Structure formats: structure tokens, C-alpha cells
């Protein structure tokens, strides 16, 4: 029975304890880094959604696929076919946001990194690289979120503050009345009959009094 199983899977031994331990350790590092990115950053910023399943599934599949392929010879045709399958899957799925696609590349990259690293890369280097990826993802996410602005069209009832030289008073008035951190204002139109104006307020999506950190 044992010989039949070995022949079925094309293996020379039933169990390699050293290889199994290395696989578990590698996957543990990979899973910790992926969890920090997905649960610690993505879920914290965008809440739990179906993308979380996709990230963990892609990461796990990519990790074990690369781990197995690095130990067996792979011809060019097989490699090209593998990329073609991923391409077909990508083009037959619904479009996703650029940010979600970026997270997908991050978790795939983490899986490949931890799976294909060989004896030329030390454990400290692997841990540092994982840490840099997680740290950069967190920093870029929080930094770009603080730098993002949104706009809102408002019917404004105090056109006197639209006069030149009163920009700061206008911004202060809008900030006080809307609770938004208004950065600048663009005048779209003025209705002299109703004594109102239609303006476009560009604001930071952090409410006044709320910390940016």
C-alpha cells in the first residue's frame, strides 16, 4: 500500500520531517504577515467584506503552489499555461477597485516571497522584508487617507463672504456650519435675485475636532 501511494504521487519517501517543519515555519511567517496586512490594515480601514476571503485564499494557494514548484522541474510551457489561467480568471471576473487589487498583489507577493526564499536569504532578512511590506502598507494607507480630499456642492446663503479677501472667513463659516474641514472653495454660480450662491467646497474627510492620527 505504501509503495502504491509513493508511486501514485511520484514521491520517493512517505514523510520528510525536516521538510514538513520548514513548510510549517515558512507558512507561519507568511500567515502572520498576511493577517497583519488584511486584518490589521485592510479590515480596519474598509471593514470586513468578501475581499478578505479572496486575499487569504489567494495567499495560501500562491504560497503552496510556489513552494511545490520550487522543488520540482517546471518547463516553460507549463509556466506560461499557469499565467494564462490566472489571466483568464482575471478577465472573467467583475472589476474591482484599484486599492483592492493592490492589496491582492501585496498578499500574493508575500506568499511568493516566503515560499521561494532559498538558502541565500537569511531568516532575519525574510522577517525584515515581511516587516517592511507590512509597515509600508500601513504607512501608505494612513498617509494617503489623510491626504485625500472630497468635494460637495452647497447652496450658500451669505454671498458677502464670497468677496475677494474674505476667503478665510468663508472657509471658517463653512467649517463651523457643516462640521467639515473645508480646505478651499470654488464659486460655481451666483443668484443675485435670491441672494444665494452655488459653491463647491473641497474638504478633508476628517470631521473638525477628530484626530488625523
C-alpha positions in Angstrom: 0.0 0.0 0.0 2.8 2.4 0.9 4.6 1.7 -2.4 1.4 2.3 -4.3 1.0 5.7 -2.6 4.6 6.7 -3.3 4.2 5.7 -7.0 0.8 7.5 -7.2 2.2 10.8 -6.1 5.6 10.3 -7.7 7.4 10.6 -4.4 10.4 8.8 -3.0 9.5 8.9 0.6 6.3 8.9 2.6 7.3 11.7 5.0 10.2 14.2 5.3 10.0 15.6 8.8 12.6 18.3 8.1 10.7 19.5 5.0 7.4 19.5 6.9 8.9 21.6 9.8 10.3 24.1 7.3 7.0 24.3 5.5 5.1 25.0 8.7 7.6 27.6 9.8 7.5 29.3 6.4 3.7 29.3 6.2 3.5 30.6 9.8 5.6 33.7 8.8 3.6 34.1 5.7 0.3 33.8 7.5 1.3 36.3 10.2 2.4 38.9 7.6 -0.8 38.4 5.6 -3.0 38.6 8.7 -1.3 41.9 9.7 -2.0 43.3 6.2 -5.6 42.0 5.8 -7.0 42.0 9.4 -4.7 44.7 10.8 -4.9 47.2 8.0 -7.5 46.4 5.3 -10.3 45.4 7.6 -9.5 48.3 9.9 -9.9 50.8 7.0 -12.6 49.2 4.9 -14.5 46.8 7.2 -14.9 43.1 6.7 -16.1 42.1 3.2 -15.8 39.4 0.7 -12.3 40.5 -0.4 -10.9 39.2 2.9 -11.7 35.6 1.8 -10.1 36.3 -1.6 -6.9 37.7 0.0 -6.4 34.7 2.3 -7.3 32.2 -0.3 -5.0 33.7 -3.0 -2.2 34.0 -0.5 -2.5 30.4 0.7 -2.8 28.9 -2.8 0.1 31.0 -4.2 2.3 30.1 -1.2 1.9 26.3 -1.5 2.0 26.5 -5.3 5.3 28.3 -5.3 6.6 26.1 -2.5 5.9 22.9 -4.5 7.1 24.3 -7.8 10.5 25.4 -6.4 11.3 21.7 -5.6 10.2 20.2 -8.9 11.4 21.0 -12.5 8.9 23.1 -14.4 9.1 23.6 -18.2 8.4 26.9 -20.0 5.1 25.7 -21.4 3.7 24.8 -18.0 4.7 28.2 -16.6 3.1 30.1 -19.5 0.0 28.0 -19.1 -0.2 28.8 -15.5 0.0 32.6 -16.2 -2.7 32.1 -18.9 -5.1 30.5 -16.4 -4.6 33.4 -14.0 -5.2 35.9 -16.9 -8.4 34.2 -17.9 -9.7 34.2 -14.3 -8.8 37.9 -14.0 -10.6 39.0 -17.2 -13.8 36.9 -16.4 -14.3 38.5 -13.0 -16.0 41.7 -12.1 -13.8 44.8 -12.0 -12.6 45.6 -8.5 -11.2 48.8 -7.1 -7.6 49.7 -7.6 -7.0 49.7 -3.8 -8.5 46.2 -3.5 -6.4 45.0 -6.4 -3.3 46.4 -4.8 -4.0 44.5 -1.6 -4.4 41.4 -3.7 -0.9 41.9 -5.2 0.5 42.5 -1.7 -0.8 39.2 -0.3 0.4 37.3 -3.4 3.8 39.0 -3.2 4.1 38.0 0.5 3.2 34.4 -0.4 5.8 34.2 -3.2 8.5 35.9 -1.0 8.1 33.4 1.8 7.7 30.4 -0.5 10.7 30.8 -2.9 13.3 32.2 -0.5 16.3 29.9 -0.5 19.5 29.3 1.5 20.9 32.5 0.2 18.4 34.5 2.2 18.7 34.6 6.0 15.8 34.3 8.4 16.4 37.8 9.6 16.2 39.1 6.0 12.9 37.3 5.4 11.5 38.7 8.7 12.7 42.2 7.8 11.3 42.1 4.3 7.9 41.0 5.7 8.0 43.7 8.2 8.9 46.3 5.6 6.0 45.2 3.4 3.5 45.4 6.3 4.9 48.7 7.6 4.9 50.3 4.2 1.3 49.2 3.6 0.2 50.6 6.9 2.0 53.9 6.4 0.9 54.4 2.8 -2.7 53.6 3.8 -2.9 56.0 6.7 -0.9 58.7 4.8 -2.9 58.6 1.6 -6.1 58.6 3.6 -5.1 61.8 5.4 -4.2 63.4 2.1 -7.4 62.5 0.3 -10.0 65.3 -0.3 -13.6 65.2 -1.2 -16.0 67.8 -2.6 -19.6 68.8 -2.0 -21.8 71.3 -3.8 -23.5 73.7 -1.4 -26.2 76.4 -1.9 -24.7 79.2 0.2 -26.8 82.0 1.6 -24.1 84.5 2.5 -22.6 85.8 -0.7 -20.9 88.7 1.1 -18.2 86.3 2.2 -17.5 85.5 -1.5 -15.9 88.8 -2.0 -12.1 89.0 -2.6 -10.1 89.0 0.7 -12.7 87.0 2.6 -11.6 83.5 1.7 -10.6 82.6 5.2 -13.8 83.9 6.7 -15.8 81.9 4.1 -13.8 78.7 5.0 -14.3 79.3 8.7 -18.0 79.9 8.2 -18.5 76.7 6.2 -16.4 74.7 8.6 -18.4 75.9 11.5 -21.8 75.3 9.8 -21.1 71.9 8.2 -18.7 70.4 10.6 -16.3 69.5 7.7 -12.7 70.5 7.5 -13.0 72.7 4.4 -9.8 73.3 2.6 -10.8 75.6 -0.3 -13.9 76.8 -2.1 -14.8 77.3 -5.8 -17.7 79.5 -6.8 -19.9 77.8 -9.4 -22.7 80.4 -9.9 -24.3 83.4 -8.1 -28.0 84.1 -8.0 -28.4 87.8 -7.4 -32.2 87.6 -7.3 -32.3 85.1 -4.4 -29.1 86.4 -3.0 -27.5 83.0 -2.9 -24.5 81.3 -4.5 -23.8 77.7 -5.6 -20.3 76.8 -4.4 -18.1 73.7 -4.5 -16.4 73.0 -1.1 -13.3 70.9 -1.1 -12.8 69.3 2.3 -10.8 66.7 4.1 -13.0 63.7 5.1 -12.0 64.1 8.7 -14.5 66.0 10.8 -13.5 69.0 12.8 -12.3 68.0 16.2 -11.4 64.5 15.1 -7.8 63.5 15.2 -5.9 62.7 12.0 -3.7 60.2 13.6 
